Amino acid sequence: MKIFIAGGTSGIGLAIAEKYLKQGHEVAVCGRNKEKIDKIRKNDKLKIYRFDTYDKEVFEKAVKDFSNGELDIMIASAGNYSNSRTRRLTQEEAVNMLKVNIAGTINAFEIAREIMLKNKNGHIAAISSVAALLEYPGASVYSKSKRVVINLCEAYREALADFGIRVTAVIPGYIDTLKLRELNNNDVSKKPFIISEEYAADIIIKSIKENKEKIIFPLKMKIIVSILSILPKKMLSKILLRKSNGK
Ligand SMILES: NC(=O)c1ccc[n+]([C@@H]2O[C@H](COP(=O)([O-])OP(=O)(O)OC[C@H]3O[C@@H](n4cnc5c(N)ncnc54)[C@H](OP(=O)(O)O)[C@@H]3O)[C@@H](O)[C@H]2O)c1
């Protein structure tokens, strides 16, 4: 299979890329940071592109170059998050977050859709977050942007279902990536039910293979989130605010 992972030069995207490569597939990834790209260049089977997913023209050129008219899977993993519950984002940070989390994801859907429509076959998966599942006053821009990702998956799934194109919304809890560690002074021990990148990659690959519409994991996080989501919004807001203040 030919698989393009938008945002696969580190973290979850890279873990998925490495597993697909081991299975013998053709895999391409993209990212912006040159140092990260240089680090993974040693894997000469992995095709790497350097660009911002917000730039649709360059994105499209790269996917066309890689796919040569055939693309089996597109995974939109590029995303931006920060500790926005403990620190208010600047306007620039918030807009940048929206650009990659929403506009970049739409670009991935649109570019993949065009190629896949010609072959009447393909699968698109986008990475959201369990943060998207809790709606309450004061929820972060991040959680709202990831809620949009779930809605985009639903809309594209419905629009593309008759054309052989499948869509999976990936909704993970905490995953032990370098980025998450960097944001938490290398201490992720307080992150509930945190799982490894490798385990997350296995779940994501399996859910695509089994054509799952939506996958929320790990199970314990799914259960907690479903319990929290039935609380009155004001109470939920209070609980989460206290938690982010370390109480
Ligand atoms: N880790 C978690 O606990 C967790 C939980 C739930 C959901 N998620 C979601 O999972 C995804 C991956 O997170 P991660 O922890 O693996 O983070 P990560 O290591 O920072 O990976 C993000 C990847 O996307 C790339 N990227 C980011 N912005 C980009 C842009 N504008 N254009 C092109 N590439 C871009 C990054 O490379 P460059 O920075 O060099 O561009 C990197 O390759 C994100 O969407 C995140 O919201 C993560």
The ligand as a Tripos MOL2 file, in Angstrom:
@<TRIPOS>MOLECULE
LIG
   48    52     1     0     0
SMALL
NO_CHARGES

@<TRIPOS>ATOM
      1 N1          0.6650   13.0700   22.5610 N.am      1 LIG1
      2 C1         -0.5530   13.0710   23.0630 C.2       1 LIG1
      3 O1         -0.7560   12.8590   24.2740 O.2       1 LIG1
      4 C2         -1.7540   13.3010   22.1590 C.ar      1 LIG1
      5 C3         -3.0240   12.9860   22.6570 C.ar      1 LIG1
      6 C4         -4.1400   13.1790   21.8600 C.ar      1 LIG1
      7 C5         -3.9790   13.6690   20.5680 C.ar      1 LIG1
      8 N2         -2.7370   13.9830   20.0990 N.ar      1 LIG1
      9 C6         -2.6120   14.4770   18.7130 C.3       1 LIG1
     10 O2         -1.7690   13.5980   18.0000 O.3       1 LIG1
     11 C7         -1.0580   14.3020   16.9800 C.3       1 LIG1
     12 C8          0.4380   14.0430   17.0980 C.3       1 LIG1
     13 O3          0.8880   14.4740   18.3770 O.3       1 LIG1
     14 P1          2.3580   14.1210   18.8990 P.3       1 LIG1
     15 O4          2.3050   14.1030   20.3650 O.co2     1 LIG1
     16 O5          2.8700   12.9490   18.1640 O.co2     1 LIG1
     17 O6          3.1410   15.4470   18.4870 O.3       1 LIG1
     18 P2          4.4950   15.6870   17.6730 P.3       1 LIG1
     19 O7          5.5660   14.7530   18.0570 O.co2     1 LIG1
     20 O8          4.7590   17.1590   17.7720 O.co2     1 LIG1
     21 O9          4.0960   15.3110   16.1930 O.3       1 LIG1
     22 C9          3.4550   16.1800   15.3370 C.3       1 LIG1
     23 C10         3.9860   15.9620   13.9330 C.3       1 LIG1
     24 O10         3.3270   16.8730   13.0570 O.3       1 LIG1
     25 C11         4.2800   17.7590   12.4730 C.3       1 LIG1
     26 N3          3.6530   19.0460   12.2990 N.ar      1 LIG1
     27 C12         3.1340   19.8540   13.2710 C.ar      1 LIG1
     28 N4          2.6260   20.9540   12.7020 N.ar      1 LIG1
     29 C13         2.8270   20.8380   11.3530 C.ar      1 LIG1
     30 C14         2.5170   21.6510   10.2330 C.ar      1 LIG1
     31 N5          1.9030   22.8280   10.3690 N.pl3     1 LIG1
     32 N6          2.8720   21.2070    8.9960 N.ar      1 LIG1
     33 C15         3.5190   20.0250    8.8470 C.ar      1 LIG1
     34 N7          3.8050   19.2050    9.8590 N.ar      1 LIG1
     35 C16         3.4650   19.6130   11.0930 C.ar      1 LIG1
     36 C17         5.4590   17.7550   13.4400 C.3       1 LIG1
     37 O11         6.6800   18.1640   12.8410 O.3       1 LIG1
     38 P3          7.1280   19.7190   12.8470 P.3       1 LIG1
     39 O12         6.8170   20.2550   14.2000 O.co2     1 LIG1
     40 O13         8.5910   19.6760   12.5360 O.co2     1 LIG1
     41 O14         6.3550   20.3830   11.7820 O.co2     1 LIG1
     42 C18         5.4710   16.2750   13.7950 C.3       1 LIG1
     43 O15         6.0120   15.5270   12.7460 O.3       1 LIG1
     44 C19        -1.4550   15.7670   17.1540 C.3       1 LIG1
     45 O16        -2.4770   16.0710   16.2410 O.3       1 LIG1
     46 C20        -1.9660   15.8430   18.5870 C.3       1 LIG1
     47 O17        -2.8980   16.8820   18.7520 O.3       1 LIG1
     48 C21        -1.6200   13.8030   20.8590 C.ar      1 LIG1
@<TRIPOS>BOND
     1     1     2 1
     2     2     3 2
     3     2     4 1
     4     4     5 ar
     5     4    48 ar
     6     5     6 ar
     7     6     7 ar
     8     7     8 ar
     9     8     9 1
    10     8    48 ar
    11     9    10 1
    12     9    46 1
    13    10    11 1
    14    11    12 1
    15    11    44 1
    16    12    13 1
    17    13    14 1
    18    14    15 2
    19    14    16 1
    20    14    17 1
    21    17    18 1
    22    18    19 2
    23    18    20 1
    24    18    21 1
    25    21    22 1
    26    22    23 1
    27    23    24 1
    28    23    42 1
    29    24    25 1
    30    25    26 1
    31    25    36 1
    32    26    27 ar
    33    26    35 ar
    34    27    28 ar
    35    28    29 ar
    36    29    30 ar
    37    29    35 ar
    38    30    31 1
    39    30    32 ar
    40    32    33 ar
    41    33    34 ar
    42    34    35 ar
    43    36    37 1
    44    36    42 1
    45    37    38 1
    46    38    39 2
    47    38    40 1
    48    38    41 1
    49    42    43 1
    50    44    45 1
    51    44    46 1
    52    46    47 1
@<TRIPOS>SUBSTRUCTURE
     1 LIG1         1 GROUP 0 **** ****
